[in-house]
Amino acid sequence: PRAGLSARPGAADPGPPADPGDAQRRELLAFSWSRLPFVTPEAPGTGGRIRTRPEDFVVTELPLYLPEGTGSHLYLHVEKRGLTTRDLVIALVAAGVEEASVGVAGLKDKHALTTQWLSLPKRHEAAAAALERLPGVRVLERSYHRNKLGLGHLKGNAFAVTVRGVSAGAEEAAAAALAALARRGAPNWFGPQRFGRFGTNAYDGWRVLRGENVPGGHRLRRFFVSALQSALFNEVLKDRIELGLYETVVAGDWARKHDTGGTFLVEDPAAEAPRAARLEVSATVPLYGRKVKPSPARAGEIEAAALARLGLGWSDFTSRRGDRRLTRIVVTDTAVERAGDDLVLRFALPKGSYATSVLREVMKVDVDEPATPGEAEAG
């Protein structure tokens, strides 16, 4: 297992925490941007609106590799508008392709104009016509490769987001915020997409862990528990920002290198702080599970305080495998363009990151609509 995810001992479980009461728990577990601090408070917000039409939110997948031109799998470079990636997969399945044979690198938003690669076995090549018949879909390129496209086989995504109705001085404000994020990283929040239409998925996850009868099948109940893990992550990250620890590491952190993904235990924070300040490494926060125990030392103290506030213990999550998530996102290729009375923000993010985290820092307003339960973050 990856360093930091296995059974190296962390801080001891503090035992059953004091119960904050159901009303307070509901409030703490309900997603609200208002509880989450900004990391660029010095940069004024642009205000404005996003997603007034799909073309205002353009997402371009950055592939990990390109098809070689020969092989047993057909690769399709597809542009879609107003559809989810799942809609494309369903169309191929309806055309006779086994669902397990369809390859995608990431899941792309419905309310956007997006491009991405898909793959299917060469023997089902005729099924590609099913995509071309879908309204809002264009097949931009066809090629071949030796293997199926795997989930996560992408570097990240490039975004071009039009912000309409911006305030005076918005171009300078946006440039300042994006420059700051490029230096110090964007906070890796789980955004409203993770918490459902009413922001209550995390509370339902707490109820699942307590054995209560929560409507929905097994998959949905697992998603509710994932939302609870996400809420706890946000709580710990919020505390670190408010403690002035966003751009550094503390004793007991499992820090991760942004370039290689290597994870290591921080034993000498002073020695590692310069690398954190240069955005070469960042702390990770646990998504607790069987393979992920609390961090030791100062990092564990911060985690324990958030657990207690939510009336949780890390051992509540032993039904999950667990993972660790970076506290910061590397933001690259930033640019701001004036488009009449509007702005176009350009930036690139690594795979699995929410553009919401960047847009909120630039606009200083609540952004994005909650997704339906179970919809994944953009890949």
Secondary structure, 3 states (H helix, E strand, C coil): CCCCCCCCCCCCCCCCCCCCCHHHHHHHHCCCHHHCCCCCCCCCCCCCECCCCHHHEEEEEEECCCCCCCCCEEEEEEEEECCCHHHHHHHHHHCCCCHHHCEECCCCCCCCEEEEEEEEEHHHHHHHHHHHCCCCEEEEEEEEECCCCCCCCEEEEEEEEEEECCCCCHHHHHHHHHHHHHHHCEECCCCHHHCCCCCCHHHHHHHHHCCCCCCCCHHHHHHHHHHHHHHHHHHHHHHHHHCCCCCCCCCCCEEEECCCCCEEECCCHHHHHHHHHCCCEEEEEEECECCECCCCHHHHHHHHHHHHHCCCCHHHHCCCCCEEEECEECCEEEEEEEECCEEEEEEEEECCCCHHHHHHHHHCCCCCCCCCCCCCCCC
